[in-house]
Amino acid sequence: MTPPEIGRLGEDDARWVAARIAEAFMVLDQPRWLVPDEAKRESVLAGNFEIIVDHATRHGLVFGTEDRAGVAVWLPSVGEPLPPPEDYDTRLASACGEWTPNFVHLDELFAANHPHDDHHHLALLAVRPDRQGQGVGSALLRHHHAWLDANGMPAYLEASSETSRDLYARHGYRVAEPFRLPDGTPFWPMWREPVAG
């Protein structure tokens, strides 16, 4: 199978990228805790992800396959911390409504477990459900790993399922002890050292 064409995306793409991520993440356990109402879960997730994706188009890197099947959202964590998204608290409350405290808790959990050494953070990687298991996620990883390796830059992520954890392990990420949501659902922090050429 021919690897998908991958390009950098911009601010005008934030909404569909966020929708793609929300669609892909609906099968995960974490969103059930974040938004217990199944009928509203996908739209709330999409609203939350749009804040992150929009921020990454300005301060990081957002990549997508030409057919929009897969997307990857990277945020550099190098030197001084990035500023928070503009009007973050207001936008979060608007997107997440009554479940805003759950998303604030998630933000705090991620911050408490985030490494301090310079790295690029893979904040989000998502593939359309009918295209999963076909190499789209791997192609997106290889795309930015090539730059990371050439520039001697480590990478970090939080895997949200055993399947994604195993995928990332195949791409050189080492897993650490998981941290958990209040209901016990785990995230696996993972770190990848750059591969010398």
N, CA and C atoms as an extended XYZ file, in Angstrom:
591
Properties=species:S:1:pos:R:3:atomname:S:1:resname:S:1:resid:I:1 pbc="F F F"
N         0.835       -1.189        0.000 N   MET     1
C         0.000        0.000        0.000 CA  MET     1
C         0.876        1.248        0.000 C   MET     1
N         0.533        2.202       -0.867 N   THR     2
C         1.294        3.441       -0.964 CA  THR     2
C         1.061        4.297        0.279 C   THR     2
N         2.140        4.806        0.895 N   PRO     3
C         1.948        5.663        2.067 CA  PRO     3
C         1.129        6.890        1.698 C   PRO     3
N         0.284        7.370        2.619 N   PRO     4
C        -0.532        8.546        2.311 CA  PRO     4
C         0.310        9.808        2.214 C   PRO     4
N        -0.149       10.733        1.370 N   GLU     5
C         0.471       12.051        1.308 CA  GLU     5
C         0.124       12.812        2.582 C   GLU     5
N         1.124       13.459        3.181 N   ILE     6
C         0.928       14.169        4.441 CA  ILE     6
C         1.353       15.617        4.259 C   ILE     6
N         0.522       16.526        4.729 N   GLY     7
C         0.836       17.941        4.629 CA  GLY     7
C         0.548       18.664        5.924 C   GLY     7
N         1.093       19.860        6.027 N   ARG     8
C         0.850       20.686        7.214 CA  ARG     8
C        -0.480       21.421        7.053 C   ARG     8
N        -1.225       21.488        8.139 N   LEU     9
C        -2.542       22.117        8.127 CA  LEU     9
C        -2.505       23.447        8.868 C   LEU     9
N        -3.504       24.287        8.603 N   GLY    10
C        -3.540       25.618        9.193 CA  GLY    10
C        -4.819       25.895        9.952 C   GLY    10
N        -4.987       27.171       10.334 N   GLU    11
C        -6.121       27.567       11.173 CA  GLU    11
C        -7.461       27.218       10.538 C   GLU    11
N        -7.566       27.338        9.221 N   ASP    12
C        -8.831       27.055        8.548 CA  ASP    12
C        -9.226       25.580        8.634 C   ASP    12
N        -8.287       24.735        9.003 N   ASP    13
C        -8.553       23.293        9.100 CA  ASP    13
C        -8.947       22.855       10.509 C   ASP    13
N        -8.878       23.757       11.484 N   ALA    14
C        -9.023       23.362       12.893 CA  ALA    14
C       -10.334       22.639       13.163 C   ALA    14
N       -11.425       23.097       12.559 N   ARG    15
C       -12.736       22.518       12.889 CA  ARG    15
C       -12.854       21.075       12.416 C   ARG    15
N       -12.461       20.807       11.151 N   TRP    16
C       -12.601       19.421       10.675 CA  TRP    16
C       -11.590       18.502       11.346 C   TRP    16
N       -10.406       19.018       11.663 N   VAL    17
C        -9.413       18.208       12.385 CA  VAL    17
C        -9.970       17.813       13.753 C   VAL    17
N       -10.559       18.772       14.460 N   ALA    18
C       -11.139       18.495       15.770 CA  ALA    18
C       -12.268       17.468       15.662 C   ALA    18
N       -13.083       17.582       14.628 N   ALA    19
C       -14.179       16.622       14.422 CA  ALA    19
C       -13.634       15.225       14.137 C   ALA    19
N       -12.547       15.157       13.357 N   ARG    20
C       -11.934       13.854       13.058 CA  ARG    20
C       -11.414       13.202       14.347 C   ARG    20
N       -10.773       13.991       15.201 N   ILE    21
C       -10.237       13.451       16.454 CA  ILE    21
C       -11.375       12.972       17.357 C   ILE    21
N       -12.417       13.791       17.485 N   ALA    22
C       -13.550       13.406       18.328 CA  ALA    22
C       -14.173       12.099       17.836 C   ALA    22
N       -14.356       11.982       16.534 N   GLU    23
C       -14.930       10.759       15.955 CA  GLU    23
C       -14.077        9.538       16.299 C   GLU    23
N       -12.767        9.689       16.149 N   ALA    24
C       -11.860        8.562       16.401 CA  ALA    24
C       -11.799        8.193       17.877 C   ALA    24
N       -11.946        9.199       18.754 N   PHE    25
C       -11.783        8.962       20.185 CA  PHE    25
C       -13.051        8.449       20.874 C   PHE    25
N       -14.157        8.385       20.160 N   MET    26
C       -15.418        7.959       20.769 CA  MET    26
C       -15.359        6.535       21.319 C   MET    26
N       -14.473        5.695       20.797 N   VAL    27
C       -14.387        4.306       21.269 CA  VAL    27
C       -13.552        4.171       22.545 C   VAL    27
N       -12.865        5.240       22.946 N   LEU    28
C       -11.976        5.171       24.103 CA  LEU    28
C       -12.753        5.271       25.411 C   LEU    28
N       -12.112        4.839       26.490 N   ASP    29
C       -12.750        4.896       27.806 CA  ASP    29
C       -12.739        6.301       28.409 C   ASP    29
N       -11.683        7.089       28.163 N   GLN    30
C       -11.551        8.397       28.804 CA  GLN    30
C       -12.733        9.324       28.503 C   GLN    30
N       -13.204        9.404       27.240 N   PRO    31
C       -14.331       10.307       26.974 CA  PRO    31
C       -15.605        9.967       27.742 C   PRO    31
N       -15.777        8.712       28.129 N   ARG    32
C       -16.976        8.352       28.896 CA  ARG    32
C       -16.961        9.018       30.264 C   ARG    32
N       -15.767        9.166       30.840 N   TRP    33
C       -15.665        9.873       32.122 CA  TRP    33
C       -15.768       11.380       31.900 C   TRP    33
N       -15.140       11.876       30.854 N   LEU    34
C       -15.153       13.314       30.602 CA  LEU    34
C       -16.560       13.835       30.329 C   LEU    34
N       -17.310       13.099       29.492 N   VAL    35
C       -18.668       13.515       29.108 CA  VAL    35
C       -19.585       12.305       29.257 C   VAL    35
N       -20.187       12.120       30.426 N   PRO    36
C       -21.013       10.931       30.649 CA  PRO    36
C       -22.223       10.824       29.720 C   PRO    36
N       -22.730       11.954       29.223 N   ASP    37
C       -23.896       11.947       28.336 CA  ASP    37
C       -23.463       11.532       26.929 C   ASP    37
N       -23.796       10.294       26.551 N   GLU    38
C       -23.339        9.761       25.264 CA  GLU    38
C       -23.845       10.588       24.092 C   GLU    38
N       -25.049       11.133       24.194 N   ALA    39
C       -25.638       11.893       23.094 CA  ALA    39
C       -24.873       13.183       22.812 C   ALA    39
N       -24.223       13.730       23.841 N   LYS    40
C       -23.514       15.006       23.675 CA  LYS    40
C       -21.998       14.844       23.607 C   LYS    40
N       -21.528       13.617       23.823 N   ARG    41
C       -20.083       13.384       23.998 CA  ARG    41
C       -19.266       13.848       22.800 C   ARG    41
N       -19.643       13.433       21.594 N   GLU    42
C       -18.806       13.731       20.428 CA  GLU    42
C       -18.735       15.231       20.161 C   GLU    42
N       -19.848       15.951       20.293 N   SER    43
C       -19.818       17.386       20.013 CA  SER    43
C       -19.021       18.149       21.082 C   SER    43
N       -19.114       17.710       22.340 N   VAL    44
C       -18.325       18.359       23.397 CA  VAL    44
C       -16.835       18.095       23.163 C   VAL    44
N       -16.488       16.855       22.848 N   LEU    45
C       -15.083       16.541       22.564 CA  LEU    45
C       -14.566       17.383       21.405 C   LEU    45
N       -15.360       17.489       20.329 N   ALA    46
C       -14.932       18.263       19.166 CA  ALA    46
C       -14.685       19.723       19.539 C   ALA    46
N       -15.552       20.284       20.378 N   GLY    47
C       -15.356       21.662       20.811 CA  GLY    47
C       -14.087       21.841       21.616 C   GLY    47
N       -13.807       20.886       22.492 N   ASN    48
C       -12.574       20.936       23.277 CA  ASN    48
C       -11.345       20.776       22.389 C   ASN    48
N       -11.400       19.797       21.483 N   PHE    49
C       -10.248       19.553       20.611 CA  PHE    49
C        -9.989       20.741       19.682 C   PHE    49
N       -11.039       21.453       19.297 N   GLU    50
C       -10.838       22.590       18.404 CA  GLU    50
C        -9.972       23.671       19.064 C   GLU    50
N       -10.131       23.843       20.372 N   ILE    51
C        -9.284       24.804       21.096 CA  ILE    51
C        -7.816       24.379       20.996 C   ILE    51
N        -7.554       23.094       21.198 N   ILE    52
C        -6.183       22.572       21.173 CA  ILE    52
C        -5.599       22.652       19.769 C   ILE    52
N        -6.397       22.229       18.782 N   VAL    53
C        -5.907       22.219       17.400 CA  VAL    53
C        -5.632       23.640       16.919 C   VAL    53
N        -6.542       24.560       17.204 N   ASP    54
C        -6.351       25.955       16.811 CA  ASP    54
C        -5.059       26.502       17.428 C   ASP    54
N        -4.838       26.185       18.701 N   HIS    55
C        -3.615       26.614       19.382 CA  HIS    55
C        -2.377       26.027       18.704 C   HIS    55
N        -2.469       24.757       18.317 N   ALA    56
C        -1.320       24.089       17.684 CA  ALA    56
C        -1.034       24.639       16.289 C   ALA    56
N        -2.060       25.106       15.568 N   THR    57
C        -1.782       25.693       14.250 CA  THR    57
C        -0.988       26.991       14.393 C   THR    57
N        -1.092       27.622       15.569 N   ARG    58
C        -0.375       28.885       15.805 CA  ARG    58
C         0.983       28.676       16.462 C   ARG    58
N         1.083       27.676       17.331 N   HIS    59
C         2.291       27.509       18.150 CA  HIS    59
C         2.967       26.151       17.974 C   HIS    59
N         2.396       25.293       17.161 N   GLY    60
C         2.950       23.953       16.991 CA  GLY    60
C         2.853       23.504       15.547 C   GLY    60
N         2.542       22.247       15.368 N   LEU    61
C         2.468       21.647       14.039 CA  LEU    61
C         1.259       20.728       13.987 C   LEU    61
N         0.448       20.908       12.955 N   VAL    62
C        -0.690       20.022       12.727 CA  VAL    62
C        -0.521       19.433       11.334 C   VAL    62
N        -0.497       18.116       11.265 N   PHE    63
C        -0.340       17.416        9.998 CA  PHE    63
C        -1.570       16.574        9.707 C   PHE    63
N        -1.883       16.424        8.435 N   GLY    64
C        -2.990       15.573        8.047 CA  GLY    64
C        -2.692       14.858        6.753 C   GLY    64
N        -3.347       13.719        6.573 N   THR    65
C        -3.222       13.014        5.294 CA  THR    65
C        -4.093       13.721        4.263 C   THR    65
N        -3.699       13.583        3.000 N   GLU    66
C        -4.384       14.286        1.922 CA  GLU    66
C        -5.876       13.941        1.870 C   GLU    66
N        -6.211       12.702        2.225 N   ASP    67
C        -7.614       12.267        2.190 CA  ASP    67
C        -8.360       12.538        3.495 C   ASP    67
N        -7.709       13.234        4.430 N   ARG    68
C        -8.290       13.610        5.722 CA  ARG    68
C        -8.585       12.400        6.624 C   ARG    68
N        -7.968       11.278        6.336 N   ALA    69
C        -8.213       10.084        7.161 CA  ALA    69
C        -7.522       10.165        8.509 C   ALA    69
N        -6.378       10.848        8.565 N   GLY    70
C        -5.613       10.893        9.810 CA  GLY    70
C        -5.003       12.255       10.058 C   GLY    70
N        -4.837       12.574       11.346 N   VAL    71
C        -4.259       13.857       11.738 CA  VAL    71
C        -3.330       13.659       12.939 C   VAL    71
N        -2.332       14.519       13.034 N   ALA    72
C        -1.412       14.511       14.177 CA  ALA    72
C        -1.192       15.951       14.626 C   ALA    72
N        -1.256       16.168       15.944 N   VAL    73
C        -1.128       17.500       16.521 CA  VAL    73
C         0.073       17.500       17.468 C   VAL    73
N         1.096       18.272       17.099 N   TRP    74
C         2.333       18.344       17.878 CA  TRP    74
C         2.494       19.734       18.480 C   TRP    74
N         2.939       19.775       19.736 N   LEU    75
C         3.250       21.036       20.403 CA  LEU    75
C         4.689       20.975       20.908 C   LEU    75
N         5.548       21.902       20.468 N   PRO    76
C         6.917       21.903       20.974 CA  PRO    76
C         6.948       22.312       22.437 C   PRO    76
N         7.753       21.611       23.216 N   SER    77
C         7.983       21.964       24.612 CA  SER    77
C         9.486       22.163       24.757 C   SER    77
N         9.923       23.313       24.293 N   VAL    78
C        11.352       23.622       24.198 CA  VAL    78
C        11.584       25.006       24.789 C   VAL    78
N        12.468       25.090       25.788 N   GLY    79
C        12.748       26.388       26.404 CA  GLY    79
C        11.551       26.873       27.211 C   GLY    79
N        11.177       28.127       26.998 N   GLU    80
C        10.059       28.717       27.732 CA  GLU    80
C         8.751       28.008       27.379 C   GLU    80
N         7.878       27.794       28.365 N   PRO    81
C         6.596       27.150       28.056 CA  PRO    81
C         5.768       27.967       27.075 C   PRO    81
N         4.973       27.272       26.271 N   LEU    82
C         4.065       27.957       25.361 CA  LEU    82
C         3.008       28.706       26.168 C   LEU    82
N         2.503       29.812       25.627 N   PRO    83
C         1.386       30.474       26.310 CA  PRO    83
C         0.150       29.575       26.236 C   PRO    83
N        -0.784       29.725       27.160 N   PRO    84
C        -2.015       28.949       27.040 CA  PRO    84
C        -2.829       29.440       25.843 C   PRO    84
N        -3.770       28.639       25.366 N   PRO    85
C        -4.648       29.124       24.295 CA  PRO    85
C        -5.354       30.418       24.721 C   PRO    85
N        -5.567       31.289       23.760 N   GLU    86
C        -6.202       32.577       24.036 CA  GLU    86
C        -7.607       32.360       24.602 C   GLU    86
N        -7.933       33.111       25.677 N   ASP    87
C        -9.253       33.018       26.333 CA  ASP    87
C        -9.609       31.580       26.684 C   ASP    87
N        -8.626       30.829       27.170 N   TYR    88
C        -8.825       29.392       27.341 CA  TYR    88
C        -9.979       29.059       28.287 C   TYR    88
N       -10.016       29.679       29.453 N   ASP    89
C       -11.058       29.330       30.426 CA  ASP    89
C       -12.449       29.583       29.868 C   ASP    89
N       -12.627       30.707       29.192 N   THR    90
C       -13.929       31.044       28.610 CA  THR    90
C       -14.296       30.071       27.499 C   THR    90
N       -13.345       29.791       26.623 N   ARG    91
C       -13.613       28.878       25.512 CA  ARG    91
C       -13.868       27.460       26.015 C   ARG    91
N       -13.134       27.041       27.038 N   LEU    92
C       -13.340       25.702       27.589 CA  LEU    92
C       -14.742       25.582       28.178 C   LEU    92
N       -15.152       26.579       28.939 N   ALA    93
C       -16.489       26.544       29.537 CA  ALA    93
C       -17.568       26.544       28.460 C   ALA    93
N       -17.339       27.301       27.403 N   SER    94
C       -18.310       27.354       26.312 CA  SER    94
C       -18.412       26.010       25.596 C   SER    94
N       -17.278       25.357       25.391 N   ALA    95
C       -17.256       24.083       24.667 CA  ALA    95
C       -17.759       22.924       25.521 C   ALA    95
N       -17.438       22.933       26.803 N   CYS    96
C       -17.643       21.751       27.638 CA  CYS    96
C       -18.803       21.870       28.615 C   CYS    96
N       -19.340       23.075       28.810 N   GLY    97
C       -20.528       23.245       29.627 CA  GLY    97
C       -20.404       22.645       31.013 C   GLY    97
N       -21.402       21.851       31.388 N   GLU    98
C       -21.449       21.301       32.746 CA  GLU    98
C       -20.296       20.354       33.048 C   GLU    98
N       -19.611       19.885       32.002 N   TRP    99
C       -18.501       18.948       32.207 CA  TRP    99
C       -17.139       19.646       32.228 C   TRP    99
N       -17.142       20.977       32.239 N   THR   100
C       -15.880       21.732       32.273 CA  THR   100
C       -14.972       21.285       33.419 C   THR   100
N       -15.490       21.052       34.646 N   PRO   101
C       -14.578       20.614       35.720 CA  PRO   101
C       -13.832       19.318       35.392 C   PRO   101
N       -14.450       18.427       34.635 N   ASN   102
C       -13.758       17.191       34.245 CA  ASN   102
C       -12.573       17.497       33.333 C   ASN   102
N       -12.755       18.424       32.403 N   PHE   103
C       -11.672       18.781       31.481 CA  PHE   103
C       -10.574       19.556       32.213 C   PHE   103
N       -10.947       20.369       33.190 N   VAL   104
C        -9.942       21.064       34.006 CA  VAL   104
C        -9.123       20.034       34.783 C   VAL   104
N        -9.798       19.037       35.336 N   HIS   105
C        -9.085       17.978       36.057 CA  HIS   105
C        -8.108       17.260       35.116 C   HIS   105
N        -8.549       16.978       33.893 N   LEU   106
C        -7.679       16.315       32.910 CA  LEU   106
C        -6.459       17.180       32.609 C   LEU   106
N        -6.674       18.479       32.396 N   ASP   107
C        -5.549       19.394       32.148 CA  ASP   107
C        -4.542       19.343       33.296 C   ASP   107
N        -5.053       19.355       34.524 N   GLU   108
C        -4.172       19.330       35.696 CA  GLU   108
C        -3.421       18.012       35.797 C   GLU   108
N        -4.089       16.917       35.456 N   LEU   109
C        -3.455       15.601       35.479 CA  LEU   109
C        -2.329       15.532       34.448 C   LEU   109
N        -2.606       16.027       33.243 N   PHE   110
C        -1.575       16.043       32.202 CA  PHE   110
C        -0.389       16.922       32.632 C   PHE   110
N        -0.684       18.091       33.182 N   ALA   111
C         0.389       19.006       33.584 CA  ALA   111
C         1.261       18.391       34.676 C   ALA   111
N         0.642       17.697       35.613 N   ALA   112
C         1.384       17.101       36.727 CA  ALA   112
C         2.307       15.977       36.277 C   ALA   112
N         2.011       15.359       35.131 N   ASN   113
C         2.797       14.221       34.662 CA  ASN   113
C         3.668       14.551       33.450 C   ASN   113
N         3.686       15.822       33.055 N   HIS   114
C         4.413       16.202       31.836 CA  HIS   114
C         5.911       16.351       32.128 C   HIS   114
N         6.764       15.791       31.295 N   PRO   115
C         8.215       15.919       31.529 CA  PRO   115
C         8.706       17.347       31.289 C   PRO   115
N         9.850       17.673       31.895 N   HIS   116
C        10.388       19.027       31.809 CA  HIS   116
C        11.510       19.161       30.779 C   HIS   116
N        12.138       18.055       30.381 N   ASP   117
C        13.192       18.139       29.367 CA  ASP   117
C        12.595       18.575       28.028 C   ASP   117
N        13.405       19.233       27.202 N   ASP   118
C        12.947       19.670       25.885 CA  ASP   118
C        12.457       18.476       25.065 C   ASP   118
N        11.344       18.671       24.368 N   HIS   119
C        10.765       17.612       23.533 CA  HIS   119
C         9.656       18.207       22.674 C   HIS   119
N         9.167       17.407       21.748 N   HIS   120
C         7.925       17.716       21.046 CA  HIS   120
C         6.851       16.790       21.601 C   HIS   120
N         5.712       17.359       21.931 N   HIS   121
C         4.608       16.624       22.554 CA  HIS   121
C         3.576       16.257       21.483 C   HIS   121
N         3.361       14.984       21.303 N   LEU   122
C         2.288       14.537       20.411 CA  LEU   122
C         0.992       14.624       21.222 C   LEU   122
N         0.311       15.753       21.100 N   ALA   123
C        -0.888       15.992       21.906 CA  ALA   123
C        -2.047       15.109       21.455 C   ALA   123
N        -2.173       14.926       20.141 N   LEU   124
C        -3.302       14.170       19.597 CA  LEU   124
C        -2.898       13.482       18.303 C   LEU   124
N        -3.269       12.230       18.165 N   LEU   125
C        -3.115       11.488       16.905 CA  LEU   125
C        -4.405       10.722       16.701 C   LEU   125
N        -5.026       10.893       15.554 N   ALA   126
C        -6.318       10.243       15.327 CA  ALA   126
C        -6.445        9.803       13.874 C   ALA   126
N        -7.090        8.661       13.696 N   VAL   127
C        -7.357        8.113       12.368 CA  VAL   127
C        -8.836        7.753       12.303 C   VAL   127
N        -9.466        8.105       11.191 N   ARG   128
C       -10.878        7.791       10.995 CA  ARG   128
C       -11.127        6.310       11.266 C   ARG   128
N       -12.189        5.974       11.979 N   PRO   129
C       -12.383        4.578       12.402 CA  PRO   129
C       -12.282        3.550       11.277 C   PRO   129
N       -12.801        3.854       10.101 N   ASP   130
C       -12.766        2.863        9.012 CA  ASP   130
C       -11.400        2.748        8.347 C   ASP   130
N       -10.444        3.586        8.761 N   ARG   131
C        -9.085        3.527        8.199 CA  ARG   131
C        -8.051        3.076        9.223 C   ARG   131
N        -8.487        2.772       10.436 N   GLN   132
C        -7.535        2.354       11.461 CA  GLN   132
C        -6.973        0.972       11.128 C   GLN   132
N        -5.714        0.748       11.533 N   GLY   133
C        -5.061       -0.524       11.258 CA  GLY   133
C        -4.535       -0.659        9.845 C   GLY   133
N        -4.504        0.459        9.096 N   GLN   134
C        -4.041        0.424        7.705 CA  GLN   134
C        -2.748        1.219        7.492 C   GLN   134
N        -2.086        1.587        8.581 N   GLY   135
C        -0.794        2.263        8.459 CA  GLY   135
C        -0.848        3.778        8.420 C   GLY   135
N        -2.044        4.358        8.558 N   VAL   136
C        -2.162        5.819        8.503 CA  VAL   136
C        -1.476        6.461        9.713 C   VAL   136
N        -1.750        5.940       10.901 N   GLY   137
C        -1.119        6.478       12.103 CA  GLY   137
C         0.395        6.339       12.057 C   GLY   137
N         0.869        5.191       11.599 N   SER   138
C         2.315        4.981       11.490 CA  SER   138
C         2.952        5.964       10.518 C   SER   138
N         2.265        6.229        9.406 N   ALA   139
C         2.792        7.188        8.431 CA  ALA   139
C         2.890        8.579        9.037 C   ALA   139
N         1.883        8.978        9.812 N   LEU   140
C         1.924       10.285       10.468 CA  LEU   140
C         3.057       10.355       11.485 C   LEU   140
N         3.268        9.278       12.228 N   LEU   141
C         4.379        9.253       13.180 CA  LEU   141
C         5.718        9.365       12.455 C   LEU   141
N         5.922        8.557       11.442 N   ARG   142
C         7.201        8.580       10.710 CA  ARG   142
C         7.479        9.955       10.113 C   ARG   142
N         6.418       10.629        9.678 N   HIS   143
C         6.568       11.938        9.042 CA  HIS   143
C         7.290       12.923        9.970 C   HIS   143
N         6.827       13.055       11.205 N   HIS   144
C         7.475       14.027       12.099 CA  HIS   144
C         8.677       13.427       12.809 C   HIS   144
N         8.690       12.119       13.006 N   HIS   145
C         9.876       11.491       13.606 CA  HIS   145
C        11.123       11.763       12.766 C   HIS   145
N        10.961       11.833       11.448 N   ALA   146
C        12.117       12.107       10.581 CA  ALA   146
C        12.752       13.451       10.955 C   ALA   146
N        11.891       14.456       11.196 N   TRP   147
C        12.414       15.767       11.604 CA  TRP   147
C        13.015       15.683       13.000 C   TRP   147
N        12.326       15.026       13.921 N   LEU   148
C        12.825       14.908       15.290 CA  LEU   148
C        14.191       14.230       15.312 C   LEU   148
N        14.332       13.161       14.565 N   ASP   149
C        15.606       12.441       14.529 CA  ASP   149
C        16.713       13.303       13.929 C   ASP   149
N        16.400       14.011       12.855 N   ALA   150
C        17.405       14.858       12.198 CA  ALA   150
C        17.862       15.994       13.103 C   ALA   150
N        16.985       16.392       14.031 N   ASN   151
C        17.291       17.531       14.902 CA  ASN   151
C        17.588       17.128       16.345 C   ASN   151
N        17.707       15.822       16.592 N   GLY   152
C        18.072       15.347       17.918 CA  GLY   152
C        17.057       15.679       18.995 C   GLY   152
N        15.770       15.662       18.628 N   MET   153
C        14.729       16.091       19.559 CA  MET   153
C        13.891       14.899       20.037 C   MET   153
N        13.761       14.700       21.348 N   PRO   154
C        12.890       13.644       21.866 CA  PRO   154
C        11.412       13.975       21.646 C   PRO   154
N        10.567       12.965       21.869 N   ALA   155
C         9.117       13.142       21.768 CA  ALA   155
C         8.453       12.529       22.993 C   ALA   155
N         7.284       13.055       23.307 N   TYR   156
C         6.513       12.582       24.451 CA  TYR   156
C         5.042       12.522       24.054 C   TYR   156
N         4.309       11.589       24.652 N   LEU   157
C         2.870       11.493       24.428 CA  LEU   157
C         2.220       10.777       25.605 C   LEU   157
N         0.887       10.837       25.634 N   GLU   158
C         0.106       10.069       26.595 CA  GLU   158
C        -0.789        9.130       25.799 C   GLU   158
N        -0.490        7.838       25.845 N   ALA   159
C        -1.314        6.856       25.123 CA  ALA   159
C        -2.595        6.616       25.907 C   ALA   159
N        -3.700        6.510       25.176 N   SER   160
C        -4.998        6.416       25.845 CA  SER   160
C        -5.649        5.045       25.719 C   SER   160
N        -4.941        4.101       25.110 N   SER   161
C        -5.458        2.727       25.030 CA  SER   161
C        -4.274        1.776       24.900 C   SER   161
N        -4.520        0.517       25.179 N   GLU   162
C        -3.448       -0.474       25.014 CA  GLU   162
C        -3.047       -0.592       23.553 C   GLU   162
N        -4.007       -0.446       22.646 N   THR   163
C        -3.707       -0.533       21.215 CA  THR   163
C        -2.766        0.588       20.792 C   THR   163
N        -3.078        1.827       21.198 N   SER   164
C        -2.202        2.937       20.818 CA  SER   164
C        -0.864        2.837       21.538 C   SER   164
N        -0.884        2.407       22.788 N   ARG   165
C         0.376        2.212       23.525 CA  ARG   165
C         1.295        1.270       22.765 C   ARG   165
N         0.737        0.170       22.263 N   ASP   166
C         1.553       -0.812       21.543 CA  ASP   166
C         2.036       -0.260       20.201 C   ASP   166
N         1.195        0.536       19.530 N   LEU   167
C         1.614        1.178       18.286 CA  LEU   167
C         2.810        2.085       18.546 C   LEU   167
N         2.716        2.914       19.563 N   TYR   168
C         3.809        3.842       19.850 CA  TYR   168
C         5.077        3.098       20.267 C   TYR   168
N         4.914        2.013       20.987 N   ALA   169
C         6.086        1.213       21.376 CA  ALA   169
C         6.818        0.698       20.140 C   ALA   169
N         6.073        0.326       19.115 N   ARG   170
C         6.698       -0.144       17.868 CA  ARG   170
C         7.468        0.978       17.168 C   ARG   170
N         7.154        2.228       17.508 N   HIS   171
C         7.834        3.374       16.901 CA  HIS   171
C         8.889        3.970       17.828 C   HIS   171
N         9.303        3.200       18.834 N   GLY   172
C        10.440        3.607       19.647 CA  GLY   172
C        10.125        4.310       20.947 C   GLY   172
N         8.847        4.369       21.325 N   TYR   173
C         8.485        5.012       22.585 CA  TYR   173
C         8.600        4.021       23.732 C   TYR   173
N         9.141        4.496       24.861 N   ARG   174
C         9.216        3.692       26.082 CA  ARG   174
C         8.085        4.114       27.005 C   ARG   174
N         7.406        3.124       27.563 N   VAL   175
C         6.256        3.414       28.413 CA  VAL   175
C         6.666        3.514       29.874 C   VAL   175
N         6.032        4.426       30.598 N   ALA   176
C         6.233        4.570       32.036 CA  ALA   176
C         4.954        4.136       32.754 C   ALA   176
N         4.988        4.192       34.080 N   GLU   177
C         3.807        3.823       34.866 CA  GLU   177
C         2.627        4.709       34.479 C   GLU   177
N         1.445        4.128       34.303 N   PRO   178
C         0.298        4.957       33.925 CA  PRO   178
C        -0.159        5.868       35.060 C   PRO   178
N        -0.772        6.969       34.682 N   PHE   179
C        -1.522        7.782       35.639 CA  PHE   179
C        -2.992        7.658       35.253 C   PHE   179
N        -3.881        7.977       36.196 N   ARG   180
C        -5.281        7.580       36.009 CA  ARG   180
C        -6.274        8.704       36.302 C   ARG   180
N        -7.392        8.621       35.584 N   LEU   181
C        -8.544        9.459       35.894 CA  LEU   181
C        -9.176        8.977       37.205 C   LEU   181
N       -10.059        9.764       37.804 N   PRO   182
C       -10.684        9.341       39.065 CA  PRO   182
C       -11.416        8.001       38.992 C   PRO   182
N       -11.893        7.617       37.807 N   ASP   183
C       -12.585        6.330       37.696 CA  ASP   183
C       -11.623        5.168       37.450 C   ASP   183
N       -10.302        5.458       37.448 N   GLY   184
C        -9.300        4.414       37.263 CA  GLY   184
C        -8.821        4.232       35.838 C   GLY   184
N        -9.431        4.933       34.874 N   THR   185
C        -9.028        4.795       33.473 CA  THR   185
C        -7.611        5.341       33.288 C   THR   185
N        -6.717        4.542       32.664 N   PRO   186
C        -5.307        4.953       32.596 CA  PRO   186
C        -4.943        5.764       31.357 C   PRO   186
N        -3.905        6.545       31.503 N   PHE   187
C        -3.106        7.094       30.405 CA  PHE   187
C        -1.690        6.583       30.612 C   PHE   187
N        -1.024        6.188       29.527 N   TRP   188
C         0.361        5.715       29.618 CA  TRP   188
C         1.301        6.796       29.078 C   TRP   188
N         2.103        7.434       29.947 N   PRO   189
C         3.097        8.384       29.439 CA  PRO   189
C         4.209        7.632       28.714 C   PRO   189
N         4.616        8.171       27.560 N   MET   190
C         5.623        7.492       26.739 CA  MET   190
C         6.622        8.507       26.202 C   MET   190
N         7.879        8.086       26.147 N   TRP   191
C         8.989        8.966       25.749 CA  TRP   191
C         9.787        8.289       24.664 C   TRP   191
N        10.184        9.064       23.664 N   ARG   192
C        10.989        8.543       22.552 CA  ARG   192
C        12.237        9.376       22.398 C   ARG   192
N        13.392        8.723       22.497 N   GLU   193
C        14.656        9.388       22.207 CA  GLU   193
C        14.863        9.428       20.692 C   GLU   193
N        15.474       10.505       20.177 N   PRO   194
C        15.719       10.551       18.742 CA  PRO   194
C        16.673        9.441       18.292 C   PRO   194
N        16.455        8.964       17.090 N   VAL   195
C        17.281        7.922       16.510 CA  VAL   195
C        18.375        8.576       15.687 C   VAL   195
N        19.630        8.244       15.999 N   ALA   196
C        20.762        8.835       15.264 CA  ALA   196
C        20.784        8.296       13.836 C   ALA   196
N        21.129        9.192       12.905 N   GLY   197
C        21.176        8.806       11.494 CA  GLY   197
C        22.357        7.944       11.163 C   GLY   197
